[in-house]
Amino acid sequence: MEGFLLRFFLILSGLSATACRVERLYTRIQSEDGLGMKAPITHTVRLKVDLTAKTVTWMQDLRDARGVEARDVKTYGADGLGGCEVFDEYNWSCTFAPVGQIGEAPAMKDGRLSRFYWVKVDTYETKYRVLGLTFPAP
């Protein structure tokens, strides 16, 4: 396993040094049915953190067991939903309280993504996409 991880990082380093784009993805699997979707439902999140404006844009793609797909894009902070405290790209937190009670609170701490959503906290696994291939983070 160590050999695989070393090769993975060497390849990742080489590709990122070239013009090839390395993208971080965050995923989780939902085991309960959703609104119009059949479990298991795969959630894949991509983020854009604007350090100057202190905003986080959250783009989430969903795909269920039947192949039904959906996309949701939200911007937290500034003129978007709620507010954000942003230290850097891998350490930030946002809150959205539409009726005086926190309904959503996405956060990243040391590169680990989580989101409180109305009644529970979801945690996400980090993956990397390079040349259309997806790899788990070591």
C-alpha positions as CSV (number, residue, x, y, z in Angstrom):
1,M,0.0,0.0,0.0
2,E,2.9,2.4,0.8
3,G,4.3,1.9,-2.7
4,F,0.9,2.8,-4.2
5,L,0.7,6.0,-2.2
6,L,4.2,7.0,-3.1
7,R,3.6,6.4,-6.8
8,F,0.2,8.2,-6.5
9,F,1.9,11.3,-5.0
10,L,4.7,11.3,-7.5
11,I,2.2,11.1,-10.4
12,L,0.1,13.8,-8.8
13,S,3.1,16.0,-8.3
14,G,4.2,15.6,-11.9
15,L,0.8,16.3,-13.3
16,S,0.2,19.3,-11.1
17,A,3.6,20.7,-12.2
18,T,2.5,20.5,-15.9
19,A,-0.6,22.1,-17.3
20,C,-2.8,19.3,-16.1
21,R,-5.6,20.2,-13.7
22,V,-5.9,18.4,-10.3
23,E,-9.3,18.9,-8.8
24,R,-10.4,18.1,-5.2
25,L,-13.8,16.4,-4.8
26,Y,-15.6,15.6,-1.6
27,T,-18.0,12.6,-1.6
28,R,-20.5,10.9,0.7
29,I,-23.0,8.1,0.2
30,Q,-26.6,8.6,1.6
31,S,-28.2,5.3,2.6
32,E,-31.7,6.6,2.9
33,D,-34.0,7.5,0.0
34,G,-34.2,11.2,-0.8
35,L,-37.0,13.4,-2.3
36,G,-37.6,11.7,-5.7
37,M,-34.3,9.7,-5.4
38,K,-33.6,6.1,-4.5
39,A,-30.8,5.1,-2.2
40,P,-27.9,4.8,-2.3
41,I,-27.4,8.4,-3.3
42,T,-23.9,9.6,-4.1
43,H,-23.2,13.3,-3.2
44,T,-20.1,14.8,-4.9
45,V,-19.2,18.3,-3.8
46,R,-16.8,20.8,-5.4
47,L,-15.9,24.0,-3.6
48,K,-14.7,27.5,-4.6
49,V,-13.4,29.5,-1.7
50,D,-12.9,33.3,-2.3
51,L,-10.5,34.4,0.4
52,T,-11.0,38.2,-0.4
53,A,-14.8,38.2,-0.4
54,K,-15.0,35.5,2.4
55,T,-17.4,33.4,0.4
56,V,-17.7,29.7,-0.3
57,T,-19.5,28.4,-3.3
58,W,-20.8,24.8,-2.9
59,M,-21.6,22.8,-6.0
60,Q,-23.2,19.4,-5.2
61,D,-24.0,16.7,-7.8
62,L,-26.2,13.9,-6.8
63,R,-26.7,10.5,-8.4
64,D,-29.1,7.8,-7.1
65,A,-29.4,4.1,-7.6
66,R,-31.6,4.5,-10.7
67,G,-29.2,7.0,-12.4
68,V,-31.3,10.0,-11.6
69,E,-29.0,13.1,-11.3
70,A,-29.4,16.5,-9.8
71,R,-27.2,19.5,-9.2
72,D,-27.3,22.2,-6.5
73,V,-25.1,25.4,-6.4
74,K,-25.1,27.7,-3.3
75,T,-22.9,30.6,-2.3
76,Y,-22.5,31.2,1.4
77,G,-21.3,34.5,2.7
78,A,-21.3,38.1,1.4
79,D,-24.7,38.5,-0.5
80,G,-25.3,34.8,-0.6
81,L,-26.6,32.6,2.1
82,G,-25.6,33.4,5.7
83,G,-22.1,34.3,6.7
84,C,-18.6,32.8,6.6
85,E,-15.4,33.0,8.5
86,V,-12.6,32.1,6.2
87,F,-9.0,31.6,7.3
88,D,-7.7,29.9,4.2
89,E,-8.9,27.5,1.5
90,Y,-8.8,24.5,3.9
91,N,-10.0,26.1,7.1
92,W,-13.4,27.9,7.1
93,S,-16.9,27.7,8.4
94,C,-20.3,29.1,7.2
95,T,-23.7,29.3,8.7
96,F,-27.2,29.9,7.3
97,A,-30.0,30.5,9.8
98,P,-33.2,31.3,7.8
99,V,-35.7,31.3,10.7
100,G,-33.3,32.3,13.5
101,Q,-32.1,28.7,13.9
102,I,-29.1,27.3,12.1
103,G,-30.3,25.2,9.1
104,E,-27.0,24.7,7.3
105,A,-23.4,25.0,8.5
106,P,-20.8,23.7,6.1
107,A,-17.3,23.8,7.4
108,M,-13.8,22.7,6.5
109,K,-11.1,22.1,9.1
110,D,-7.6,21.1,8.0
111,G,-9.0,20.0,4.6
112,R,-11.8,17.8,6.1
113,L,-15.3,18.8,4.9
114,S,-18.5,18.4,6.9
115,R,-21.9,20.0,6.8
116,F,-24.6,20.3,9.4
117,Y,-27.9,20.2,7.5
118,W,-31.0,20.8,9.5
119,V,-30.8,17.9,11.9
120,K,-27.5,16.0,11.3
121,V,-23.8,16.4,10.4
122,D,-22.6,14.8,7.2
123,T,-18.9,14.1,6.7
124,Y,-17.2,13.8,3.3
125,E,-14.4,11.8,1.9
126,T,-11.7,13.7,-0.1
127,K,-10.8,12.5,-3.6
128,Y,-8.7,13.9,-6.4
129,R,-9.7,14.0,-10.1
130,V,-6.9,14.0,-12.7
131,L,-7.4,13.6,-16.4
132,G,-11.0,12.4,-15.8
133,L,-9.8,9.7,-13.3
134,T,-10.8,9.8,-9.6
135,F,-8.4,8.7,-6.8
136,P,-9.0,8.5,-3.1
137,A,-6.9,10.8,-0.9
138,P,-4.2,8.9,1.0
